[in-house]
Amino acid sequence: MTSKELKQKSVLYRKNILKYIVKAKAGHTGGSLSCTDILNVLYNEIMNVSPGNFSSPDRDRYIQSKGHTVEALFVVLADKGFFPEEDLETLCRYQSHYIGHPTKKVNGVEQNTGALGHGLPIAVGTAIAGKLDEKNYRVFTLMGDGEMPEGSNWEAALSAAHYKLDNLCAIVDKNSLQITAPTAEVCNTDPLDEKWKSFGWAVREVDGNDVDALKNILKALPFEAGKPSFLIAGTTKGKGVSYMENVLKWHHGVPSAEEYDLAVSELNQTLIEL
Ligand SMILES: [Mg+2]
């Protein structure tokens, strides 16, 4: 995809995220908007995974550790053809499989996630399996900065370096906010780069809302042979909607009809200006 096409995709994804959150009257708005560009680049430029190869053992794996921002994942999976977009009309409805966290009952979802600190350990196990089976697939996991303090992450980090998992890439959506407050106030995990380097990972930083920068850096995987890759993606929570950006209440705030109209008009204007 061209740079412009990728940027257009991000805007369309953001519009759909808001559309289905408003329809469901529930969702994790700010975090879905912060990680949209990361998912866009992974699914449209980097990963070898599609509805056609999803049952193949050779597919790349994506495990969304920050499962609560499932709306971003669902919108991208629908766009890639894993299921009809109309299915998202049932988001958060009784008996729908499209609930507030990823579940394997939805085509294209690799793992059930949402309990924080679990995605990386699963990804490490999946990457070890790939090495044992002599497969060339890669494993990607997207983590929130708010889940960094979970102890299971650090056990997994040790294991990944020990087993030299250069088929593994962990990306942290570093929007610097979590449900109740800035992450630095809840449990400060900075400096992330030094910590992960000291655990034996190859670490890079990128603007996580810049699709061109994301594409360039993810094309360079693994960052170092014989090491797992850790990408610190600096993002803005609520990205793309002025009144949501860096505002805590939009962690799981649902826009009113007027707020939704304003968000859509802003995103339409962004589309025009691309
Ligand atoms: Mg966060």
Residues whose N, C-alpha, C, O or C-beta is under 5 A from the ligand:
A	BS01	MG	G144 D145 G146 D173 N175 S176 L177 Q178
